[in-house]
Structure formats: structure tokens, C-alpha cells
Amino acid sequence: MKILKEIEIDEFKLIFLCYVGVDAEEIINLEGAKILKHLGYNKPSHWYWQDKTLPYVEKGLKRVKYKQRRRNHNKYDEWIYSAPTMDEVIKWFKKRNKL
């Protein structure tokens, strides 16, 4: 099981899954990804959540293929959410709030 890390930014509590993938990244959980999409998060990321099972792929946390460019997954279907790292989220909130 993944270790969870929780941070609070503004009035939002965001939970991250730690040690994901070979790079041991801290990736936001599905609920946090939904909040970020609602707030307008539009930065490219390697990771994304798919919240719908399709005939050819199960729902869950996914990563773009090796050596593919990062993408803004939030601009696709309503059941796909960008899953940024904790560092990416903190940088985005700082820039968004001009801190």
C-alpha cells in the first residue's frame, strides 16, 4: 500500500500518494485531482487519473508512455484528471495566488 501525505493549501486539504513509480513521486489522489481540475489546473503532467472503466482499460492512476511528452489531461474527457506531483501543485498555487 502507498504511504499517504496530506498538505493543506488555502482551505483545501490535498492528499498525495507517495513513492509512486520508479521516480518515487508524490502524486495527488483522485479527489484532489478533481478539485484541481475544478479550480482550473491546466499544467502538463506525466500522471493522470482515469475515473471510468472502458472496455479496453481499467480506471485508476495512469502514466503517459515512457519518453512521451507531459500533457494537460484536464482538457480531455470529464472523467480524466491530471495527477500532478506535490511540488507541481505547490508551485501552481503560489503562481495562481501570486505568492
ABEGO torsion letter per residue (X at the ends): XBBBBBBBBEABBBBBBBGBEAAGBBBBBAAAAAAAAAAGBABBBABBBBABBBAABBBEBBBBBBGBBBBBAAABBAABBBBBBAAAAAAAAAAAAGX
